[in-house]
Amino acid sequence: MTDDDLIVVKDSNGTRLHDGDTVHVIKDLKVKGTSSVIKQGTKIKGIRLTDVEDEIECRVDTIKGLVLKTQFLKRVN
């Protein structure tokens, strides 16, 4: 794999994200297909990067396999 093939995933502030990072949701998000809402400030642990540079895969409460856009996330130190 060359440097051109690497996907760089960044949060809403431009901070690089890695597998296993913890992020906060910066805006209330409605979950398609359910009546659930992920509230602003929700902490999401153990994210997984996808093949798309502006999406991550995660688990929130009872929702597994959730894909979120990185523009609504902020990395927690």
PyMOL Python script that loads the backbone (N, CA, C, O; Angstrom):
from pymol import cmd

cmd.read_pdbstr("""\
ATOM      1  N   MET A   1       0.846  -1.177   0.000  1.00  0.00           N
ATOM      2  CA  MET A   1       0.000   0.000   0.000  1.00  0.00           C
ATOM      3  C   MET A   1       0.895   1.245   0.000  1.00  0.00           C
ATOM      4  O   MET A   1       1.826   1.343   0.799  1.00  0.00           O
ATOM      5  N   THR A   2       0.614   2.175  -0.882  1.00  0.00           N
ATOM      6  CA  THR A   2       1.402   3.402  -0.962  1.00  0.00           C
ATOM      7  C   THR A   2       0.761   4.504  -0.137  1.00  0.00           C
ATOM      8  O   THR A   2      -0.356   4.345   0.355  1.00  0.00           O
ATOM      9  N   ASP A   3       1.454   5.609   0.015  1.00  0.00           N
ATOM     10  CA  ASP A   3       0.919   6.739   0.766  1.00  0.00           C
ATOM     11  C   ASP A   3      -0.339   7.305   0.121  1.00  0.00           C
ATOM     12  O   ASP A   3      -1.197   7.847   0.819  1.00  0.00           O
ATOM     13  N   ASP A   4      -0.465   7.191  -1.194  1.00  0.00           N
ATOM     14  CA  ASP A   4      -1.639   7.697  -1.900  1.00  0.00           C
ATOM     15  C   ASP A   4      -2.879   6.868  -1.605  1.00  0.00           C
ATOM     16  O   ASP A   4      -3.998   7.365  -1.732  1.00  0.00           O
ATOM     17  N   ASP A   5      -2.694   5.597  -1.207  1.00  0.00           N
ATOM     18  CA  ASP A   5      -3.818   4.711  -0.932  1.00  0.00           C
ATOM     19  C   ASP A   5      -4.372   4.883   0.476  1.00  0.00           C
ATOM     20  O   ASP A   5      -5.483   4.431   0.752  1.00  0.00           O
ATOM     21  N   LEU A   6      -3.623   5.525   1.378  1.00  0.00           N
ATOM     22  CA  LEU A   6      -4.069   5.684   2.760  1.00  0.00           C
ATOM     23  C   LEU A   6      -5.204   6.692   2.848  1.00  0.00           C
ATOM     24  O   LEU A   6      -5.155   7.757   2.234  1.00  0.00           O
ATOM     25  N   ILE A   7      -6.223   6.342   3.619  1.00  0.00           N
ATOM     26  CA  ILE A   7      -7.350   7.237   3.841  1.00  0.00           C
ATOM     27  C   ILE A   7      -7.132   7.938   5.172  1.00  0.00           C
ATOM     28  O   ILE A   7      -6.938   7.282   6.195  1.00  0.00           O
ATOM     29  N   VAL A   8      -7.163   9.261   5.165  1.00  0.00           N
ATOM     30  CA  VAL A   8      -7.007  10.046   6.384  1.00  0.00           C
ATOM     31  C   VAL A   8      -8.396  10.496   6.817  1.00  0.00           C
ATOM     32  O   VAL A   8      -9.089  11.200   6.082  1.00  0.00           O
ATOM     33  N   VAL A   9      -8.794  10.085   8.016  1.00  0.00           N
ATOM     34  CA  VAL A   9     -10.114  10.421   8.542  1.00  0.00           C
ATOM     35  C   VAL A   9      -9.948  11.507   9.586  1.00  0.00           C
ATOM     36  O   VAL A   9      -9.157  11.363  10.518  1.00  0.00           O
ATOM     37  N   LYS A  10     -10.702  12.608   9.432  1.00  0.00           N
ATOM     38  CA  LYS A  10     -10.592  13.733  10.358  1.00  0.00           C
ATOM     39  C   LYS A  10     -11.957  14.077  10.936  1.00  0.00           C
ATOM     40  O   LYS A  10     -12.987  13.907  10.283  1.00  0.00           O
ATOM     41  N   ASP A  11     -11.945  14.573  12.197  1.00  0.00           N
ATOM     42  CA  ASP A  11     -13.189  14.993  12.837  1.00  0.00           C
ATOM     43  C   ASP A  11     -13.574  16.402  12.385  1.00  0.00           C
ATOM     44  O   ASP A  11     -12.963  16.948  11.466  1.00  0.00           O
ATOM     45  N   SER A  12     -14.584  16.990  13.029  1.00  0.00           N
ATOM     46  CA  SER A  12     -15.076  18.309  12.632  1.00  0.00           C
ATOM     47  C   SER A  12     -14.037  19.406  12.810  1.00  0.00           C
ATOM     48  O   SER A  12     -14.133  20.443  12.153  1.00  0.00           O
ATOM     49  N   ASN A  13     -13.051  19.214  13.676  1.00  0.00           N
ATOM     50  CA  ASN A  13     -12.008  20.210  13.918  1.00  0.00           C
ATOM     51  C   ASN A  13     -10.749  19.956  13.096  1.00  0.00           C
ATOM     52  O   ASN A  13      -9.791  20.725  13.180  1.00  0.00           O
ATOM     53  N   GLY A  14     -10.741  18.890  12.306  1.00  0.00           N
ATOM     54  CA  GLY A  14      -9.574  18.571  11.497  1.00  0.00           C
ATOM     55  C   GLY A  14      -8.561  17.680  12.198  1.00  0.00           C
ATOM     56  O   GLY A  14      -7.474  17.449  11.668  1.00  0.00           O
ATOM     57  N   THR A  15      -8.901  17.173  13.388  1.00  0.00           N
ATOM     58  CA  THR A  15      -8.021  16.262  14.119  1.00  0.00           C
ATOM     59  C   THR A  15      -8.138  14.871  13.516  1.00  0.00           C
ATOM     60  O   THR A  15      -9.241  14.390  13.255  1.00  0.00           O
ATOM     61  N   ARG A  16      -7.007  14.232  13.299  1.00  0.00           N
ATOM     62  CA  ARG A  16      -7.003  12.898  12.693  1.00  0.00           C
ATOM     63  C   ARG A  16      -7.582  11.867  13.658  1.00  0.00           C
ATOM     64  O   ARG A  16      -7.281  11.880  14.851  1.00  0.00           O
ATOM     65  N   LEU A  17      -8.416  10.976  13.128  1.00  0.00           N
ATOM     66  CA  LEU A  17      -9.025   9.898  13.921  1.00  0.00           C
ATOM     67  C   LEU A  17      -8.364   8.568  13.588  1.00  0.00           C
ATOM     68  O   LEU A  17      -7.926   8.342  12.460  1.00  0.00           O
ATOM     69  N   HIS A  18      -8.298   7.686  14.592  1.00  0.00           N
ATOM     70  CA  HIS A  18      -7.724   6.354  14.440  1.00  0.00           C
ATOM     71  C   HIS A  18      -8.701   5.328  15.005  1.00  0.00           C
ATOM     72  O   HIS A  18      -9.580   5.671  15.796  1.00  0.00           O
ATOM     73  N   ASP A  19      -8.546   4.062  14.596  1.00  0.00           N
ATOM     74  CA  ASP A  19      -9.351   2.982  15.175  1.00  0.00           C
ATOM     75  C   ASP A  19      -9.209   2.989  16.687  1.00  0.00           C
ATOM     76  O   ASP A  19      -8.101   3.111  17.209  1.00  0.00           O
ATOM     77  N   GLY A  20     -10.328   2.857  17.393  1.00  0.00           N
ATOM     78  CA  GLY A  20     -10.308   2.772  18.849  1.00  0.00           C
ATOM     79  C   GLY A  20     -10.397   4.103  19.563  1.00  0.00           C
ATOM     80  O   GLY A  20     -10.467   4.132  20.791  1.00  0.00           O
ATOM     81  N   ASP A  21     -10.398   5.218  18.824  1.00  0.00           N
ATOM     82  CA  ASP A  21     -10.508   6.542  19.457  1.00  0.00           C
ATOM     83  C   ASP A  21     -11.874   6.721  20.119  1.00  0.00           C
ATOM     84  O   ASP A  21     -12.823   5.985  19.851  1.00  0.00           O
ATOM     85  N   THR A  22     -11.936   7.721  20.988  1.00  0.00           N
ATOM     86  CA  THR A  22     -13.183   8.115  21.630  1.00  0.00           C
ATOM     87  C   THR A  22     -13.563   9.485  21.091  1.00  0.00           C
ATOM     88  O   THR A  22     -12.722  10.378  20.982  1.00  0.00           O
ATOM     89  N   VAL A  23     -14.856   9.641  20.751  1.00  0.00           N
ATOM     90  CA  VAL A  23     -15.337  10.900  20.194  1.00  0.00           C
ATOM     91  C   VAL A  23     -16.607  11.346  20.916  1.00  0.00           C
ATOM     92  O   VAL A  23     -17.296  10.541  21.542  1.00  0.00           O
ATOM     93  N   HIS A  24     -16.903  12.642  20.818  1.00  0.00           N
ATOM     94  CA  HIS A  24     -18.149  13.221  21.301  1.00  0.00           C
ATOM     95  C   HIS A  24     -18.989  13.640  20.103  1.00  0.00           C
ATOM     96  O   HIS A  24     -18.456  14.062  19.077  1.00  0.00           O
ATOM     97  N   VAL A  25     -20.305  13.519  20.241  1.00  0.00           N
ATOM     98  CA  VAL A  25     -21.225  14.000  19.215  1.00  0.00           C
ATOM     99  C   VAL A  25     -21.443  15.490  19.467  1.00  0.00           C
ATOM    100  O   VAL A  25     -21.713  15.885  20.601  1.00  0.00           O
ATOM    101  N   ILE A  26     -21.331  16.327  18.428  1.00  0.00           N
ATOM    102  CA  ILE A  26     -21.443  17.772  18.618  1.00  0.00           C
ATOM    103  C   ILE A  26     -22.820  18.319  18.268  1.00  0.00           C
ATOM    104  O   ILE A  26     -23.052  19.522  18.384  1.00  0.00           O
ATOM    105  N   LYS A  27     -23.743  17.451  17.838  1.00  0.00           N
ATOM    106  CA  LYS A  27     -25.079  17.882  17.442  1.00  0.00           C
ATOM    107  C   LYS A  27     -26.037  16.714  17.641  1.00  0.00           C
ATOM    108  O   LYS A  27     -25.657  15.566  17.411  1.00  0.00           O
ATOM    109  N   ASP A  28     -27.275  16.982  18.065  1.00  0.00           N
ATOM    110  CA  ASP A  28     -28.275  15.919  18.168  1.00  0.00           C
ATOM    111  C   ASP A  28     -28.470  15.280  16.791  1.00  0.00           C
ATOM    112  O   ASP A  28     -28.666  15.978  15.795  1.00  0.00           O
ATOM    113  N   LEU A  29     -28.415  13.939  16.746  1.00  0.00           N
ATOM    114  CA  LEU A  29     -28.547  13.218  15.482  1.00  0.00           C
ATOM    115  C   LEU A  29     -29.705  12.236  15.543  1.00  0.00           C
ATOM    116  O   LEU A  29     -29.776  11.415  16.457  1.00  0.00           O
ATOM    117  N   LYS A  30     -30.612  12.314  14.577  1.00  0.00           N
ATOM    118  CA  LYS A  30     -31.690  11.335  14.463  1.00  0.00           C
ATOM    119  C   LYS A  30     -31.130  10.112  13.763  1.00  0.00           C
ATOM    120  O   LYS A  30     -30.383  10.234  12.792  1.00  0.00           O
ATOM    121  N   VAL A  31     -31.492   8.924  14.256  1.00  0.00           N
ATOM    122  CA  VAL A  31     -31.021   7.670  13.659  1.00  0.00           C
ATOM    123  C   VAL A  31     -32.077   7.192  12.676  1.00  0.00           C
ATOM    124  O   VAL A  31     -33.220   6.930  13.052  1.00  0.00           O
ATOM    125  N   LYS A  32     -31.682   7.080  11.412  1.00  0.00           N
ATOM    126  CA  LYS A  32     -32.623   6.641  10.372  1.00  0.00           C
ATOM    127  C   LYS A  32     -33.150   5.246  10.687  1.00  0.00           C
ATOM    128  O   LYS A  32     -32.400   4.374  11.127  1.00  0.00           O
ATOM    129  N   GLY A  33     -34.435   5.043  10.458  1.00  0.00           N
ATOM    130  CA  GLY A  33     -35.034   3.735  10.645  1.00  0.00           C
ATOM    131  C   GLY A  33     -35.480   3.458  12.074  1.00  0.00           C
ATOM    132  O   GLY A  33     -36.071   2.411  12.340  1.00  0.00           O
ATOM    133  N   THR A  34     -35.211   4.370  12.992  1.00  0.00           N
ATOM    134  CA  THR A  34     -35.648   4.207  14.379  1.00  0.00           C
ATOM    135  C   THR A  34     -36.181   5.545  14.888  1.00  0.00           C
ATOM    136  O   THR A  34     -36.092   6.565  14.204  1.00  0.00           O
ATOM    137  N   SER A  35     -36.729   5.521  16.083  1.00  0.00           N
ATOM    138  CA  SER A  35     -37.185   6.763  16.709  1.00  0.00           C
ATOM    139  C   SER A  35     -36.116   7.296  17.663  1.00  0.00           C
ATOM    140  O   SER A  35     -36.376   8.224  18.429  1.00  0.00           O
ATOM    141  N   SER A  36     -34.929   6.721  17.622  1.00  0.00           N
ATOM    142  CA  SER A  36     -33.842   7.101  18.530  1.00  0.00           C
ATOM    143  C   SER A  36     -33.163   8.392  18.088  1.00  0.00           C
ATOM    144  O   SER A  36     -33.115   8.721  16.903  1.00  0.00           O
ATOM    145  N   VAL A  37     -32.638   9.114  19.082  1.00  0.00           N
ATOM    146  CA  VAL A  37     -31.847  10.318  18.840  1.00  0.00           C
ATOM    147  C   VAL A  37     -30.562  10.187  19.655  1.00  0.00           C
ATOM    148  O   VAL A  37     -30.600   9.847  20.837  1.00  0.00           O
ATOM    149  N   ILE A  38     -29.436  10.456  19.020  1.00  0.00           N
ATOM    150  CA  ILE A  38     -28.159  10.489  19.737  1.00  0.00           C
ATOM    151  C   ILE A  38     -27.953  11.936  20.151  1.00  0.00           C
ATOM    152  O   ILE A  38     -27.805  12.814  19.301  1.00  0.00           O
ATOM    153  N   LYS A  39     -27.942  12.184  21.442  1.00  0.00           N
ATOM    154  CA  LYS A  39     -27.886  13.536  21.981  1.00  0.00           C
ATOM    155  C   LYS A  39     -26.498  14.148  21.856  1.00  0.00           C
ATOM    156  O   LYS A  39     -25.492  13.438  21.851  1.00  0.00           O
ATOM    157  N   GLN A  40     -26.454  15.463  21.756  1.00  0.00           N
ATOM    158  CA  GLN A  40     -25.200  16.203  21.746  1.00  0.00           C
ATOM    159  C   GLN A  40     -24.432  15.892  23.021  1.00  0.00           C
ATOM    160  O   GLN A  40     -25.021  15.854  24.101  1.00  0.00           O
ATOM    161  N   GLY A  41     -23.130  15.670  22.913  1.00  0.00           N
ATOM    162  CA  GLY A  41     -22.295  15.370  24.072  1.00  0.00           C
ATOM    163  C   GLY A  41     -22.156  13.895  24.367  1.00  0.00           C
ATOM    164  O   GLY A  41     -21.398  13.521  25.262  1.00  0.00           O
ATOM    165  N   THR A  42     -22.868  13.038  23.639  1.00  0.00           N
ATOM    166  CA  THR A  42     -22.755  11.595  23.837  1.00  0.00           C
ATOM    167  C   THR A  42     -21.329  11.151  23.521  1.00  0.00           C
ATOM    168  O   THR A  42     -20.777  11.495  22.476  1.00  0.00           O
ATOM    169  N   LYS A  43     -20.743  10.382  24.437  1.00  0.00           N
ATOM    170  CA  LYS A  43     -19.384   9.877  24.240  1.00  0.00           C
ATOM    171  C   LYS A  43     -19.463   8.511  23.572  1.00  0.00           C
ATOM    172  O   LYS A  43     -20.189   7.625  24.023  1.00  0.00           O
ATOM    173  N   ILE A  44     -18.709   8.357  22.494  1.00  0.00           N
ATOM    174  CA  ILE A  44     -18.663   7.103  21.751  1.00  0.00           C
ATOM    175  C   ILE A  44     -17.247   6.566  21.830  1.00  0.00           C
ATOM    176  O   ILE A  44     -16.303   7.213  21.377  1.00  0.00           O
ATOM    177  N   LYS A  45     -17.100   5.378  22.408  1.00  0.00           N
ATOM    178  CA  LYS A  45     -15.780   4.767  22.583  1.00  0.00           C
ATOM    179  C   LYS A  45     -15.539   3.703  21.524  1.00  0.00           C
ATOM    180  O   LYS A  45     -16.479   3.076  21.036  1.00  0.00           O
ATOM    181  N   GLY A  46     -14.293   3.506  21.178  1.00  0.00           N
ATOM    182  CA  GLY A  46     -13.895   2.400  20.305  1.00  0.00           C
ATOM    183  C   GLY A  46     -14.436   2.486  18.897  1.00  0.00           C
ATOM    184  O   GLY A  46     -15.021   1.523  18.400  1.00  0.00           O
ATOM    185  N   ILE A  47     -14.252   3.620  18.241  1.00  0.00           N
ATOM    186  CA  ILE A  47     -14.734   3.752  16.865  1.00  0.00           C
ATOM    187  C   ILE A  47     -13.904   2.887  15.923  1.00  0.00           C
ATOM    188  O   ILE A  47     -12.771   2.517  16.231  1.00  0.00           O
ATOM    189  N   ARG A  48     -14.491   2.571  14.768  1.00  0.00           N
ATOM    190  CA  ARG A  48     -13.786   1.832  13.723  1.00  0.00           C
ATOM    191  C   ARG A  48     -13.858   2.651  12.440  1.00  0.00           C
ATOM    192  O   ARG A  48     -14.918   3.157  12.073  1.00  0.00           O
ATOM    193  N   LEU A  49     -12.734   2.774  11.773  1.00  0.00           N
ATOM    194  CA  LEU A  49     -12.697   3.513  10.518  1.00  0.00           C
ATOM    195  C   LEU A  49     -13.245   2.656   9.391  1.00  0.00           C
ATOM    196  O   LEU A  49     -13.123   1.431   9.420  1.00  0.00           O
ATOM    197  N   THR A  50     -13.846   3.295   8.402  1.00  0.00           N
ATOM    198  CA  THR A  50     -14.382   2.592   7.238  1.00  0.00           C
ATOM    199  C   THR A  50     -13.521   2.939   6.026  1.00  0.00           C
ATOM    200  O   THR A  50     -12.518   3.641   6.154  1.00  0.00           O
ATOM    201  N   ASP A  51     -13.913   2.452   4.860  1.00  0.00           N
ATOM    202  CA  ASP A  51     -13.192   2.760   3.624  1.00  0.00           C
ATOM    203  C   ASP A  51     -13.536   4.147   3.088  1.00  0.00           C
ATOM    204  O   ASP A  51     -12.924   4.620   2.130  1.00  0.00           O
ATOM    205  N   VAL A  52     -14.523   4.797   3.716  1.00  0.00           N
ATOM    206  CA  VAL A  52     -14.939   6.142   3.304  1.00  0.00           C
ATOM    207  C   VAL A  52     -14.328   7.136   4.283  1.00  0.00           C
ATOM    208  O   VAL A  52     -14.449   6.967   5.496  1.00  0.00           O
ATOM    209  N   GLU A  53     -13.672   8.176   3.764  1.00  0.00           N
ATOM    210  CA  GLU A  53     -12.900   9.066   4.629  1.00  0.00           C
ATOM    211  C   GLU A  53     -13.736   9.947   5.543  1.00  0.00           C
ATOM    212  O   GLU A  53     -13.197  10.484   6.511  1.00  0.00           O
ATOM    213  N   ASP A  54     -15.031  10.123   5.282  1.00  0.00           N
ATOM    214  CA  ASP A  54     -15.837  10.974   6.160  1.00  0.00           C
ATOM    215  C   ASP A  54     -16.878  10.188   6.965  1.00  0.00           C
ATOM    216  O   ASP A  54     -17.879  10.754   7.405  1.00  0.00           O
ATOM    217  N   GLU A  55     -16.641   8.881   7.156  1.00  0.00           N
ATOM    218  CA  GLU A  55     -17.552   8.047   7.937  1.00  0.00           C
ATOM    219  C   GLU A  55     -16.777   7.154   8.894  1.00  0.00           C
ATOM    220  O   GLU A  55     -15.667   6.712   8.597  1.00  0.00           O
ATOM    221  N   ILE A  56     -17.392   6.894  10.067  1.00  0.00           N
ATOM    222  CA  ILE A  56     -16.847   5.923  11.019  1.00  0.00           C
ATOM    223  C   ILE A  56     -17.971   4.965  11.414  1.00  0.00           C
ATOM    224  O   ILE A  56     -19.153   5.282  11.285  1.00  0.00           O
ATOM    225  N   GLU A  57     -17.581   3.806  11.890  1.00  0.00           N
ATOM    226  CA  GLU A  57     -18.541   2.824  12.368  1.00  0.00           C
ATOM    227  C   GLU A  57     -18.401   2.746  13.881  1.00  0.00           C
ATOM    228  O   GLU A  57     -17.290   2.798  14.409  1.00  0.00           O
ATOM    229  N   CYS A  58     -19.536   2.619  14.584  1.00  0.00           N
ATOM    230  CA  CYS A  58     -19.489   2.613  16.041  1.00  0.00           C
ATOM    231  C   CYS A  58     -20.708   1.904  16.621  1.00  0.00           C
ATOM    232  O   CYS A  58     -21.571   1.407  15.897  1.00  0.00           O
ATOM    233  N   ARG A  59     -20.748   1.877  17.941  1.00  0.00           N
ATOM    234  CA  ARG A  59     -21.867   1.300  18.679  1.00  0.00           C
ATOM    235  C   ARG A  59     -22.297   2.328  19.721  1.00  0.00           C
ATOM    236  O   ARG A  59     -21.473   2.826  20.487  1.00  0.00           O
ATOM    237  N   VAL A  60     -23.588   2.643  19.745  1.00  0.00           N
ATOM    238  CA  VAL A  60     -24.140   3.587  20.714  1.00  0.00           C
ATOM    239  C   VAL A  60     -25.289   2.899  21.434  1.00  0.00           C
ATOM    240  O   VAL A  60     -26.248   2.451  20.805  1.00  0.00           O
ATOM    241  N   ASP A  61     -25.186   2.818  22.761  1.00  0.00           N
ATOM    242  CA  ASP A  61     -26.213   2.165  23.581  1.00  0.00           C
ATOM    243  C   ASP A  61     -26.579   0.803  22.992  1.00  0.00           C
ATOM    244  O   ASP A  61     -25.756  -0.113  23.004  1.00  0.00           O
ATOM    245  N   THR A  62     -27.793   0.657  22.481  1.00  0.00           N
ATOM    246  CA  THR A  62     -28.239  -0.628  21.954  1.00  0.00           C
ATOM    247  C   THR A  62     -28.163  -0.692  20.430  1.00  0.00           C
ATOM    248  O   THR A  62     -28.550  -1.698  19.836  1.00  0.00           O
ATOM    249  N   ILE A  63     -27.671   0.364  19.795  1.00  0.00           N
ATOM    250  CA  ILE A  63     -27.592   0.411  18.335  1.00  0.00           C
ATOM    251  C   ILE A  63     -26.201  -0.049  17.904  1.00  0.00           C
ATOM    252  O   ILE A  63     -25.209   0.629  18.170  1.00  0.00           O
ATOM    253  N   LYS A  64     -26.132  -1.198  17.241  1.00  0.00           N
ATOM    254  CA  LYS A  64     -24.862  -1.743  16.776  1.00  0.00           C
ATOM    255  C   LYS A  64     -24.687  -1.465  15.294  1.00  0.00           C
ATOM    256  O   LYS A  64     -25.667  -1.346  14.558  1.00  0.00           O
ATOM    257  N   GLY A  65     -23.440  -1.361  14.859  1.00  0.00           N
ATOM    258  CA  GLY A  65     -23.164  -1.182  13.439  1.00  0.00           C
ATOM    259  C   GLY A  65     -23.613   0.162  12.896  1.00  0.00           C
ATOM    260  O   GLY A  65     -23.960   0.274  11.721  1.00  0.00           O
ATOM    261  N   LEU A  66     -23.609   1.170  13.735  1.00  0.00           N
ATOM    262  CA  LEU A  66     -24.037   2.510  13.344  1.00  0.00           C
ATOM    263  C   LEU A  66     -22.914   3.208  12.588  1.00  0.00           C
ATOM    264  O   LEU A  66     -21.757   3.151  13.004  1.00  0.00           O
ATOM    265  N   VAL A  67     -23.247   3.868  11.480  1.00  0.00           N
ATOM    266  CA  VAL A  67     -22.261   4.612  10.701  1.00  0.00           C
ATOM    267  C   VAL A  67     -22.584   6.093  10.850  1.00  0.00           C
ATOM    268  O   VAL A  67     -23.703   6.527  10.574  1.00  0.00           O
ATOM    269  N   LEU A  68     -21.588   6.868  11.292  1.00  0.00           N
ATOM    270  CA  LEU A  68     -21.775   8.306  11.503  1.00  0.00           C
ATOM    271  C   LEU A  68     -20.821   9.102  10.631  1.00  0.00           C
ATOM    272  O   LEU A  68     -19.710   8.659  10.342  1.00  0.00           O
ATOM    273  N   LYS A  69     -21.262  10.273  10.217  1.00  0.00           N
ATOM    274  CA  LYS A  69     -20.414  11.204   9.473  1.00  0.00           C
ATOM    275  C   LYS A  69     -19.468  11.889  10.454  1.00  0.00           C
ATOM    276  O   LYS A  69     -19.876  12.259  11.555  1.00  0.00           O
ATOM    277  N   THR A  70     -18.227  12.056  10.068  1.00  0.00           N
ATOM    278  CA  THR A  70     -17.235  12.644  10.957  1.00  0.00           C
ATOM    279  C   THR A  70     -17.450  14.135  11.180  1.00  0.00           C
ATOM    280  O   THR A  70     -16.887  14.693  12.121  1.00  0.00           O
ATOM    281  N   GLN A  71     -18.237  14.791  10.352  1.00  0.00           N
ATOM    282  CA  GLN A  71     -18.496  16.220  10.527  1.00  0.00           C
ATOM    283  C   GLN A  71     -19.300  16.513  11.782  1.00  0.00           C
ATOM    284  O   GLN A  71     -19.371  17.666  12.209  1.00  0.00           O
ATOM    285  N   PHE A  72     -19.908  15.490  12.383  1.00  0.00           N
ATOM    286  CA  PHE A  72     -20.700  15.658  13.604  1.00  0.00           C
ATOM    287  C   PHE A  72     -19.964  15.147  14.836  1.00  0.00           C
ATOM    288  O   PHE A  72     -20.567  15.006  15.899  1.00  0.00           O
ATOM    289  N   LEU A  73     -18.666  14.868  14.706  1.00  0.00           N
ATOM    290  CA  LEU A  73     -17.899  14.277  15.794  1.00  0.00           C
ATOM    291  C   LEU A  73     -16.680  15.123  16.147  1.00  0.00           C
ATOM    292  O   LEU A  73     -16.123  15.829  15.307  1.00  0.00           O
ATOM    293  N   LYS A  74     -16.282  15.028  17.423  1.00  0.00           N
ATOM    294  CA  LYS A  74     -15.081  15.714  17.908  1.00  0.00           C
ATOM    295  C   LYS A  74     -14.287  14.718  18.743  1.00  0.00           C
ATOM    296  O   LYS A  74     -14.828  14.084  19.649  1.00  0.00           O
ATOM    297  N   ARG A  75     -13.016  14.588  18.438  1.00  0.00           N
ATOM    298  CA  ARG A  75     -12.158  13.638  19.155  1.00  0.00           C
ATOM    299  C   ARG A  75     -11.931  14.079  20.605  1.00  0.00           C
ATOM    300  O   ARG A  75     -11.721  15.261  20.880  1.00  0.00           O
ATOM    301  N   VAL A  76     -11.977  13.113  21.523  1.00  0.00           N
ATOM    302  CA  VAL A  76     -11.715  13.370  22.936  1.00  0.00           C
ATOM    303  C   VAL A  76     -10.305  12.911  23.242  1.00  0.00           C
ATOM    304  O   VAL A  76      -9.906  11.825  22.820  1.00  0.00           O
ATOM    305  N   ASN A  77      -9.541  13.716  23.968  1.00  0.00           N
ATOM    306  CA  ASN A  77      -8.157  13.357  24.304  1.00  0.00           C
ATOM    307  C   ASN A  77      -8.097  12.343  25.394  1.00  0.00           C
ATOM    308  O   ASN A  77      -7.009  11.933  25.797  1.00  0.00           O
TER     309      ASN A  77
END
""", "prot")
cmd.dss("prot")
cmd.show_as("cartoon", "prot")
cmd.util.cbc("prot")
cmd.orient("prot")
